[in-house]
């Protein structure tokens, strides 16, 4: 949009010296479109070729979508419950949005770490489960 088009898109200020624009915006709560974009980005981060996946392991696409929705919803609820729902000013909205963003990041990291820990715990077979001919078992036995 050109500058002159933008000037015509905003209603003229009322007489009396109030120069605030006739439109307003709210930074909090985010629109559903924004929340859906966050979920899509989380899915890409969980299932894509990212540093997070290289370090903690990729999440299968079938599991990434519900996990991403849960992460986003929990972060949104946490931000709303800490005063974000009643953000009366732009500053309070910004604070709520920052809290929401940090919660999304924290919950994402917690999710991949717990998933990685669960996978590692499931990968270490118990002593009874090791086959006697397995290389680990042979290495543990002294040579005769």
Sine and cosine of phi, psi and omega as CSV:
sin_phi,cos_phi,sin_psi,cos_psi,sin_omega,cos_omega
0.00,0.00,0.74,-0.67,0.00,-1.00
-0.96,0.28,0.31,-0.95,-0.04,-1.00
-0.87,0.49,-0.67,0.74,-0.01,-1.00
-0.93,0.36,-0.53,0.85,0.08,-1.00
-0.92,0.40,-0.63,0.78,0.01,-1.00
-0.90,0.44,-0.65,0.76,0.00,-1.00
-0.89,0.45,-0.58,0.82,0.02,-1.00
-0.98,0.17,-0.35,0.94,-0.01,-1.00
-0.96,0.27,-0.40,0.92,0.00,-1.00
-1.00,-0.08,0.76,-0.64,0.00,-1.00
-0.90,0.43,0.53,-0.85,0.02,-1.00
-0.90,0.44,0.50,-0.87,-0.01,-1.00
-0.94,0.35,0.61,-0.79,0.02,-1.00
-0.92,0.40,0.41,-0.91,0.02,-1.00
-0.91,0.42,0.48,-0.88,0.03,-1.00
0.92,-0.39,0.04,1.00,0.12,-0.99
0.99,-0.10,-0.10,1.00,0.03,-1.00
-0.98,0.22,0.93,-0.37,-0.08,-1.00
-0.98,-0.21,0.30,0.95,0.03,-1.00
-0.96,0.27,0.58,-0.81,-0.01,-1.00
-0.92,0.40,0.36,-0.93,-0.05,-1.00
-0.98,0.19,-0.09,1.00,0.05,-1.00
-0.93,-0.36,0.32,-0.95,0.07,-1.00
-0.64,-0.77,0.30,-0.95,0.06,-1.00
-0.68,-0.73,0.36,-0.93,0.02,-1.00
-0.80,-0.60,0.79,-0.61,-0.01,-1.00
-0.99,0.11,-0.40,0.92,0.04,-1.00
-0.74,-0.67,0.70,-0.72,0.01,1.00
-0.98,0.18,0.40,-0.91,0.04,-1.00
-0.92,0.38,0.46,-0.89,0.03,-1.00
-0.94,0.35,0.28,-0.96,0.05,-1.00
-0.88,0.47,-0.57,0.82,0.04,-1.00
-0.87,0.49,-0.68,0.74,0.03,-1.00
-0.91,0.41,-0.69,0.73,0.01,-1.00
-0.89,0.45,-0.63,0.78,0.05,-1.00
-0.91,0.42,-0.59,0.81,0.05,-1.00
-0.91,0.42,-0.62,0.79,0.06,-1.00
-0.89,0.46,-0.69,0.72,0.01,-1.00
-0.89,0.46,-0.71,0.71,0.02,-1.00
-0.86,0.50,-0.66,0.75,0.00,-1.00
-0.92,0.38,-0.61,0.79,0.06,-1.00
-0.89,0.45,-0.67,0.74,0.03,-1.00
-0.87,0.49,-0.71,0.71,0.04,-1.00
-0.87,0.49,-0.64,0.77,-0.01,-1.00
-0.94,0.35,-0.64,0.77,-0.03,-1.00
-0.96,0.28,-0.61,0.79,-0.13,-0.99
-0.96,-0.29,-0.17,0.99,-0.09,-1.00
-1.00,0.04,-0.14,-0.99,0.02,-1.00
-1.00,-0.03,0.99,0.17,-0.06,-1.00
-0.87,-0.50,0.26,-0.97,0.05,-1.00
-0.87,0.50,-0.62,0.78,0.01,-1.00
-0.87,0.50,-0.70,0.72,0.01,-1.00
-0.92,0.39,-0.59,0.81,0.01,-1.00
-0.92,0.39,-0.57,0.82,-0.03,-1.00
-0.99,0.14,-0.68,0.73,-0.11,-0.99
-0.94,-0.35,-0.13,0.99,-0.01,-1.00
0.99,-0.14,0.63,-0.78,-0.01,-1.00
-0.97,0.25,0.49,-0.87,0.05,-1.00
-0.99,-0.13,0.74,-0.67,0.05,-1.00
-0.84,0.55,0.57,-0.82,-0.06,-1.00
-0.82,0.57,-0.60,0.80,0.00,-1.00
-0.90,0.43,-0.51,0.86,0.01,-1.00
-1.00,-0.02,-0.40,0.92,-0.09,-1.00
-0.93,0.38,-0.67,0.75,-0.05,-1.00
-0.89,0.47,-0.80,0.60,0.02,-1.00
-0.91,0.42,-0.56,0.83,0.03,-1.00
-0.91,0.41,-0.68,0.73,0.01,-1.00
-0.89,0.45,-0.67,0.74,0.03,-1.00
-0.89,0.46,-0.65,0.76,0.00,-1.00
-0.92,0.38,-0.68,0.73,0.02,-1.00
-0.86,0.51,-0.74,0.67,-0.03,-1.00
-0.91,0.42,-0.70,0.71,-0.03,-1.00
-0.90,0.43,-0.67,0.74,0.02,-1.00
-0.90,0.43,-0.65,0.76,0.02,-1.00
-0.91,0.40,-0.66,0.75,0.03,-1.00
-0.90,0.44,-0.72,0.69,0.01,-1.00
-0.88,0.47,-0.64,0.76,0.01,-1.00
-0.90,0.43,-0.68,0.73,0.01,-1.00
-0.92,0.39,-0.64,0.76,0.00,-1.00
-0.92,0.38,-0.58,0.81,-0.04,-1.00
-0.97,0.23,-0.30,0.95,0.01,-1.00
-1.00,-0.08,0.36,0.93,0.06,-1.00
0.95,-0.32,-0.09,1.00,0.00,-1.00
-0.92,0.40,-0.49,0.87,-0.02,-1.00
-0.91,0.42,-0.46,0.89,-0.06,-1.00
-0.95,-0.32,0.51,0.86,-0.01,-1.00
-0.90,0.44,0.96,-0.28,-0.08,-1.00
-1.00,0.03,-0.39,0.92,-0.03,-1.00
-0.82,-0.57,0.23,-0.97,0.04,-1.00
-0.87,0.49,-0.64,0.77,-0.01,-1.00
-0.88,0.47,-0.69,0.73,0.04,-1.00
-0.91,0.41,-0.59,0.81,0.06,-1.00
-0.90,0.43,-0.65,0.76,0.04,-1.00
-0.90,0.44,-0.67,0.74,0.03,-1.00
-0.88,0.47,-0.67,0.74,0.02,-1.00
-0.90,0.43,-0.66,0.75,0.01,-1.00
-0.91,0.41,-0.63,0.78,0.05,-1.00
-0.91,0.42,-0.68,0.73,0.02,-1.00
-0.88,0.47,-0.70,0.72,0.02,-1.00
-0.86,0.52,-0.72,0.69,0.00,-1.00
-0.88,0.47,-0.70,0.71,0.02,-1.00
-0.91,0.42,-0.62,0.78,0.03,-1.00
-0.91,0.42,-0.66,0.75,0.04,-1.00
-0.86,0.51,-0.74,0.67,-0.02,-1.00
-0.89,0.45,-0.71,0.70,-0.02,-1.00
-0.90,0.44,-0.70,0.71,-0.02,-1.00
-0.93,0.37,-0.56,0.83,0.07,-1.00
-0.89,0.46,-0.75,0.67,0.00,-1.00
-0.90,0.44,-0.68,0.74,0.06,-1.00
-0.86,0.51,-0.66,0.75,-0.01,-1.00
-0.89,0.45,-0.77,0.64,-0.05,-1.00
-0.93,0.37,-0.57,0.82,0.04,-1.00
-0.92,0.40,-0.70,0.71,-0.01,-1.00
-0.92,0.38,-0.59,0.81,0.03,-1.00
-0.92,0.40,-0.65,0.76,0.02,-1.00
-0.91,0.41,-0.67,0.74,0.01,-1.00
-0.91,0.42,-0.65,0.76,0.03,-1.00
-0.90,0.44,-0.65,0.76,0.00,-1.00
-0.92,0.40,-0.65,0.76,0.01,-1.00
-0.92,0.39,-0.62,0.78,0.02,-1.00
-0.91,0.40,-0.57,0.82,0.02,-1.00
-0.98,0.20,-0.35,0.94,-0.02,-1.00
-0.99,0.14,-0.39,0.92,-0.03,-1.00
-1.00,0.06,0.96,-0.29,-0.02,-1.00
-0.94,0.33,0.49,-0.87,0.03,-1.00
-0.96,0.27,0.23,-0.97,-0.02,-1.00
-0.86,0.51,-0.62,0.78,-0.04,-1.00
-0.94,0.34,-0.48,0.88,-0.08,-1.00
-0.98,0.18,-0.29,0.96,-0.01,-1.00
-0.96,0.29,0.74,-0.67,0.03,-1.00
-0.97,0.24,0.59,-0.80,-0.02,-1.00
-0.87,0.49,-0.47,0.88,-0.02,-1.00
-1.00,0.00,0.02,1.00,-0.03,-1.00
-0.94,0.35,0.54,-0.84,-0.03,-1.00
-0.85,0.53,-0.59,0.81,0.01,-1.00
-0.90,0.43,-0.64,0.77,-0.02,-1.00
-0.94,0.35,-0.63,0.77,0.01,-1.00
-0.92,0.38,-0.61,0.79,-0.01,-1.00
-0.92,0.38,-0.50,0.87,-0.03,-1.00
-0.98,0.19,-0.38,0.92,-0.03,-1.00
-1.00,0.06,0.66,-0.75,0.03,-1.00
-0.94,0.35,0.55,-0.83,0.01,-1.00
-0.96,0.29,0.62,-0.78,-0.03,-1.00
-1.00,0.04,0.00,0.00,0.00,0.00
